Amino acid sequence: MKKTCLLDLPVYPEDRDVACGTTIISSTYMKERDNLKSPGELKEFVSRWRNVWLLDGDYDTLRDEEKLLVDNEIPHEAVYAQLLNKSRDDIDLDDPNVKIMMNIAIPAALLRAFMVGNKWGVGTDLAMVRLYLDPFPELNDAMRNGNGDPRPATCKKIMDE
């Protein structure tokens, strides 16, 4: 499995030079997450956003709940029920479904982008660019001046299906 970068997500800013103040990626993720209406929609959401759990490392380095998310082999009904009750303060943090729900509520990659953006006073999109795109020299010119779809052809084919 190839290393995942920002361009593998289902949404990203069109132009990295104006991404300083934008939060397109995190806002889209949270809006879609908050609008889930059924376990079936949760399954589609996890499938659509699966690469957000791969941004920080290879599949082999993921925690068990992250691997289940990437493979979309989670108990969708139980996790959806936990998502509906995520603001409770009496949840069992040792429950595997709660661990999966927490990874859906705020994936580590988005949390890291929030922290970087907050530290440097920029939007989470620029933080995501710096964390998950800039380390790839072959994509150095991606997302500059709105030059079209910078995803590699393999990503385009998979994501546009």
N, C-alpha and C positions, 0 to 999 in steps of 0.2 A: 504494500500500500504506500503510495507516494505521500510525502509531507504535504499537509494542508496549509493553505495560506488564505488571506482575506478574500481573494478573488473566487474562492470556492463556496462562499456564502451565497444565499439566494438574493441578497441585496447588499449594495455597497455604494458609497458616495461616488458620483460621476467624475468629480474633479478633486484630486487630493489637495490642490492649492487653495480651495475654498472650504476644506473640511475642518478648518480650525474651530469653527463655531457650531458645527452640525452634529447631530446625534441620530442620523438616519438609521444606522444599523441597529443600535440598541432600542430606539423608539419603535422601529418596525417589529423587532423581536418581541418586545413587551406588549405592544398592541395586539399582535397575533396571539400571544400567549394568553392575554387577558380576555380575548374574545372567543376562546374555546368553549364550545357548547355541548360536547359529547366526547366519550372515549374514542370514537372514530375520528373526530377532528384532532384529538391529541395524537393519534397514530400518524395522521398526515403531517401535523406540525413537526413532530420528532423526525420524521423522514425528511422533510424539507430543510430543517435546520441541523441535521446530523453533523455537519462539518464544524459547527461551533464548538463541539466537544473534542474535535481533533486538532484545533488550532495550537494547543499547548504541547503537543507531542504525538508520537506515534501510537498506534493502537495498543501495542504491547505495554506502554507506560501508563495507560489509563487505569483508573480505579474500576472496580467491578461494576458499579452502577453506571459509570460512563460508557463502559463497553456494552452494557445492555441497551443504553440509549443509542449508541452508534449503530448497533445491530437491529434496533427497534424491536427488541424482544422483551419489553417491559410488560407488566400486568396493567394494561391500559385503563381498565375500569377502576382498579384499586388506586392507581396513581392519580387518575382524574379526580377521584373522591378526595384524595389528599390535597390536590391543587385547589379544590373548592374551599377547603378549610385551612389554607396555608397561614392565615393570620392568627390562628389559635395559639395560645401560649402553653397548652398542655399536650403538645404532640410528643410522641415517643421518638427521640432522635436515633434510637437503635433500630427502628423499624426500617427494613430495606426499601419499602415503598416511599417512606418519608425521605430517605437519602436520595432516591431517584427524583422525587418531587423537588427537593432543594436544588438539584442540578438543573432542573427545568426552570425553576423560579428565577435563578440567576446563575448561568454557567460561569465557570471560573474565568474564561476568556473575557466575558463582558464585565465581570467584577474587576478584573485587572485593568481593563480599559477605563472604567470609572475612576479607579484610583490614580492612574497615570494622568488622565484628563484633569482631575481635581488638583493634583499636585502642580501641574504646569499651567493650569488655567485655560485649557483648550477643550474642545468638544471631544466626545468619546470616539468620533469617527477618525480624527487625526491620531488619537492614541491607538486605535486599531490599526491604522496605516503603519505607524511606527513599530508596533509590536508584531504585526502579522503579515506585513507586505514588504517592508524595507529590507528585512534580512535575506530576501531573494533577489540577488543581483540580476538574474535573467528577466525580472519584472520591473527593473529600475524605472522605465518610462511609463509604466502602467498608471492610469488615472491622472495623467497630466493634461491640462487644458481640454478636458472632455473629448479625448481623441477616440471615442467609440468604445466598443466592448473589448476590454483588455484581457479577458480570460483566455487562457490557452484553449485551443480548439477542442481538446478532450473534455475540458470542463464545460464548455458551451454545449457540446452534444449531450452530456449527461444531464445538465441542469435545465436545458430547454425542452427536454422530453416531457 
